[in-house]
Each structure stands twice: as structure tokens, then as C-alpha cells.
Amino acid sequence: AQKVTQAQTEISVVEKEDVTLDCVYETRDTTYYLFWYKQPPSGELVFLIRRNSFDEQNEISGRYSWNFQKSTSSFNFTITASQVVDSAVYFCALGGYGGATNKLIFGTGTLLAVQP
Amino acid sequence: EAGVTQSPTHLIKTRGQQATLRCSPISGHTSVYWYQQALGLGLQFLLWYDEGEERNRGNFPPRFSGRQFPNYSSELNVNALELEDSALYLCASRKGGEEQFFGPGTRLTVL
């Protein structure tokens, strides 16, 4: 069965602190995708990153960075020098390559509150 | 380039009625996905349409149905509404093997 676990329900930090959002996944597929989406209060899911299962290279995009480790089935997301605008619910998701797996399995989300 | 659009933004219905939600994908995207985000249940996959055909379905009763039109827009129908159908319904579109891009959602309230 496919499953995504985001153990952190809520995180509160003060502006400029670094924060890491954890994501652990389960799948029997050998090839798959991992995603992070941001959901601000408006409700729309904003795409942040997609990672192929065969590409374990970490990625940095501005203040955002992602650490993918197949050995521990984790795909963690770090925000450096957090800002109030980062406040949102963040979802980690697992997706397949096609057919019946062509859908996203979401974690339960982590609510990040960045205080000024 | 316009993003995924959904209408209406809000929809209020009473139990037993039918609801119709609409989604227009990003231009060039042929796949449309529907997800339900209900309080306490997280984001759950509902339906996937591609090239006018239903390709995959989540664990939802047949009351939930939909279709995709020749212009790739899509409609989600929920019949015999129940209180627990109250949720944010998100539509996403996709082109080929790329990531899914989401619309702003329709908030359905069943009274």
C-alpha cells in the first residue's frame, strides 16, 4: 500500500528561524514521484517541487531546500530564514508513473505558523 | 498563461440535493483530477479523466461521478448529497508526465 506520513501536525517558529518539515513515504513501486505542495489560507495548492525516485540529488531553490533519502524513505523540506509569508499548510505527496497509480497520495499536512 | 479555474467558488446545498462542480484545465493539459479535502480526512483522490475517458477512481461511492468534455474541461457531480460531503473540492490538471497544477477549489457546504 502507498502511504505518506507527515508526523508534524503543527509547527510554530519565529521569523528568520530555519524550519524542517518531515515526510516519510511507503510504496512498493520501484519508480515513483515525490512532491511538496503549499496551501495558503486561500485554499489553492501551490506546486513547489517534484522529485523522481531515481534522482536522490538534493535540491535548493532560494530559501527552500529538499533532502531526499531513499534509504530512509524520507523527503524532507527545509525553509531557511523563514518569513511570515511562509505561513501555510504544507503537503508532501507520492505519485506514480501511470495507470492506476497516476494519482497523488497526500500526507495529512503540516501547518506552519511563522510569527513576526 | 491562465491557471486552472473552478466554479463556483462556494456552493450551498441541502441534504439529498445534487451538486455540480466545474473545472477548466490549463490550456494544453488533457488530464483532469478531482480531489476532496474534507475536515479531518485530508486530501483524497476522487477521479482522473484523460482524453475524455475516466481512467481511475478513488474509494468513493457511485454518487460521485463526472465527465470530461471535448475541450478537456470537466464536471464533477455529487448526487444525493450527505452532510459528510461538505468539503473543499480541488481540481488539478496535468500535461503528459508533468506535475499536477491545482485550481482554487469549490467549497461545498451541505446543510
Interface residues (C-beta under 8 A of the other chain):
Chain A: Y33 F35 Y37 S42 G43 E44 L45 V46 F47 R50 F91 G95 Y97 G98 G99 A100 N102 K103 L104 I105 F106 G107 T108 G109
Chain B: S31 Y33 Y35 G42 L43 Q44 F45 W48 R55 N56 G58 L88 L90 A92 G97 E99 Q100 F101 F102 G103 P104 G105 R107
